[in-house]
Amino acid sequence: MEKKGWIMKQTWNKLLFLHWAVTPEFIKPFLPSQLEVDTFDGKAWIAIVPFEMDHIRFRGLPSVPHASRLWELNVRTYVTYKGKPGVYFFSLDANHPLAVSVARNIFNLPYYRATMKGHVHGEEISLSSTRTHRNVRHAALTIRYKPIGPPQASQRGELAYFLTERYCLYIVKKGKVYRGDIFHDHWPLQKAECEIYQDTLSTPYGRPANSDEWTLHYADKVQTYIYPFRYVGR
């Protein structure tokens, strides 16, 4: 995809991809009926993804006042629609009310207000998040993570590529499917380690307690271009 027609530009920093495998049957009740579960070797995948976002701006405008830097924490899975793979978000928590309001009202994404405290100590990142959005399920996460090993791009056909090289996301509203395209360079992935001290965020989604069952990747930075959602079917 060329960098033409984008409406928002963002830089994503200090990302952790914490994935675990589930059966496709487990995922289906969480998805709109229009979307198909995407699988790798017969397994579906769910992820918790914490990161810091900055240099946020709409095309033709300077950075968003008072909201150009924030922490975000999302829970996501992978789907296809008419054969095109993408991301489907179960939730996105962020620590800035204005950014949450814009994302909910303009992009119709399931963003929620949260209190977040993020700290970067050298290569180690710690994040504590507590959802404060009214009339939604309480969710909290306290996590510490860091990269280990050198960065390298994943290759097509590898699990890491399947999990991270995703260039669109889907929402379904009133039975209509909309796709939002995203452009960024390939992720500079590193192996990672993490510890979780509190987690009610993933409670509905079956995260294994045993860290040996997690698949972990870290990415230091990527610049992204966000394109408008467009109707793609029912």
Secondary structure, 3 states (H helix, E strand, C coil): CCCCCCCEEEEEEEEEEEEEEECHHHHHHHCCCCCEECCECCEEEEEEEEEEEEEEEECCCCECCCCCEEEEEEEEEEEEECCEEEEEEEEEEECCHHHHHHHHHHCCCCEEEEEEEEEEECCEEEEEEEECCCCCCCCEEEEEEEEEEEEECCCCCCHHHHHHCCCEEEEEECCEEEEEEEECCCCCEEEEEEEEEEECCCHHHCCCCCHHHCEEEEEEEEEEEECCCEEEEC
